[in-house]
Amino acid sequence: MNGLNDFIEESNRIEGIKKSPGKEVEAYVKFLALPVVGVAALEEFVLEIARAQLRLIPGMNVRVGKNHVPPAGGPGIPKRLEAILTTPGYAPGAPWRTHVRYETLHPFMDGNGRSGRALWAWMRLREDRDPFALGFLHSAYYEALESQRKHGQT
């Protein structure tokens, strides 16, 4: 997968991680090759790249920046994540909308940004679109504009 290392480096840089991809490449290759992505696959991926758990126990709460407080941790998180992965918003043509829903839920204690971008790349590959042709931020910008124009929403 041409450009995967650059994608991982950019994804890490967005999070302030300055290390080289290393073992992460194997995790991404395995994830991107999956025929279907479900909650268990995401859990395995996040464990490999961030050693973080799904927020399925009450009290496993996170805050994103200064303003976003995702739903409280508990048994509803896996259900909401499953809904994101199985609703029409997950259908082809919707990588950006799915990414926004995923990041809004913030289902894991850590690794949400990186796993959300990996999910976005997985979806783009299923659409026969190269997720590595442009950097994630560049691609996401144009997808957000396209989504807004077509649907009036993100």
C-alpha positions in Angstrom: 0.0 0.0 0.0 1.8 3.0 -1.4 1.7 5.9 1.0 0.7 3.9 4.1 3.8 5.0 6.1 3.1 8.6 5.3 -0.5 8.2 6.3 0.4 6.7 9.7 3.1 9.3 10.3 0.5 12.1 9.6 -2.1 10.4 11.7 0.4 10.1 14.6 1.6 13.7 14.1 -2.0 15.0 14.4 -2.0 13.4 17.9 1.5 14.8 18.8 3.1 11.3 18.4 6.6 11.7 16.9 7.7 8.1 16.7 8.2 6.2 13.4 5.3 3.8 12.6 7.3 0.6 13.2 5.0 -2.3 14.3 1.9 -0.1 13.6 2.3 -0.8 9.9 1.4 -4.4 10.4 -1.7 -3.5 12.4 -2.8 -1.1 9.7 -2.2 -3.6 6.9 -4.2 -6.2 8.7 -7.0 -3.7 9.5 -7.2 -2.3 6.0 -7.5 -5.8 4.5 -10.6 -6.7 6.6 -13.6 -7.5 4.5 -15.9 -6.0 7.2 -15.1 -3.8 10.2 -17.1 -4.5 13.4 -16.6 -3.5 17.0 -14.3 -6.5 17.7 -12.0 -5.6 14.8 -11.8 -2.0 16.0 -11.1 -3.2 19.6 -8.2 -5.4 18.4 -6.8 -2.6 16.2 -6.9 0.0 19.0 -5.3 -2.5 21.4 -2.5 -2.9 19.0 -1.9 0.8 18.2 -2.8 2.4 21.5 -3.2 -0.2 24.2 -6.6 1.3 25.0 -9.9 -0.2 25.9 -13.4 0.3 24.6 -15.3 2.6 27.1 -17.8 -0.1 28.0 -17.8 0.3 31.8 -19.6 3.2 33.6 -17.1 5.8 34.6 -14.9 5.3 31.6 -15.4 8.9 30.5 -13.2 11.1 28.3 -13.1 14.7 27.4 -11.9 15.9 24.0 -10.1 19.3 24.1 -11.9 22.0 26.0 -15.4 21.7 24.6 -16.4 18.2 23.6 -17.6 15.7 26.2 -18.5 12.4 24.5 -21.3 10.2 25.8 -20.6 8.7 29.2 -18.8 5.3 29.2 -20.9 2.2 29.8 -22.7 -0.6 27.9 -24.2 1.9 25.5 -20.9 2.7 23.9 -20.5 -0.6 22.1 -24.1 -0.4 20.9 -23.6 3.1 19.6 -20.4 2.1 17.9 -22.2 -0.9 16.3 -24.9 1.5 15.0 -22.3 3.7 13.4 -20.8 0.7 11.6 -24.1 -0.7 10.4 -26.2 2.4 9.5 -26.6 4.0 6.1 -24.1 6.7 7.1 -21.5 3.9 6.9 -22.5 3.2 3.3 -20.2 3.9 0.4 -19.8 7.7 -0.2 -19.8 8.4 3.5 -16.3 8.1 4.9 -16.3 11.6 6.2 -19.7 11.4 7.9 -18.8 8.1 9.5 -15.5 9.6 10.7 -17.3 12.5 12.3 -19.8 10.2 14.0 -17.0 8.0 15.3 -15.0 10.9 16.6 -18.1 12.4 18.3 -18.7 9.1 20.1 -15.0 8.7 21.0 -15.6 5.0 21.9 -12.1 4.2 23.3 -10.1 5.6 26.2 -7.3 6.5 23.7 -6.5 5.9 20.0 -9.8 7.4 18.7 -8.2 9.8 16.3 -5.9 7.2 14.8 -8.5 4.4 14.7 -11.0 6.9 13.2 -8.6 7.8 10.4 -7.9 4.1 9.8 -11.6 3.5 9.5 -11.9 6.4 7.1 -9.1 4.9 5.0 -10.7 1.4 5.1 -14.0 2.9 3.8 -12.2 4.8 1.0 -10.4 1.6 -0.1 -13.8 -0.1 -0.3 -15.0 2.7 -2.7 -11.9 2.1 -4.8 -10.6 5.6 -3.8 -7.0 5.9 -2.8 -6.9 7.1 0.8 -3.1 7.8 0.5 -3.2 9.9 -2.7 -3.4 13.1 -0.6 -2.8 13.5 3.1 -5.7 12.8 5.4 -6.3 16.4 6.3 -6.3 17.5 2.7 -8.6 14.6 1.7 -10.9 15.1 4.6 -11.2 18.8 3.8 -12.5 18.1 0.3 -14.8 15.3 1.5 -16.3 17.6 4.1 -17.0 20.2 1.4 -18.5 17.5 -0.9 -20.7 16.2 1.9 -21.9 19.6 2.8 -22.8 20.3 -0.8 -24.6 17.0 -1.4 -26.3 16.6 1.9 -26.3 19.9 3.7 -24.5 18.3 6.6 -21.4 16.4 7.7 
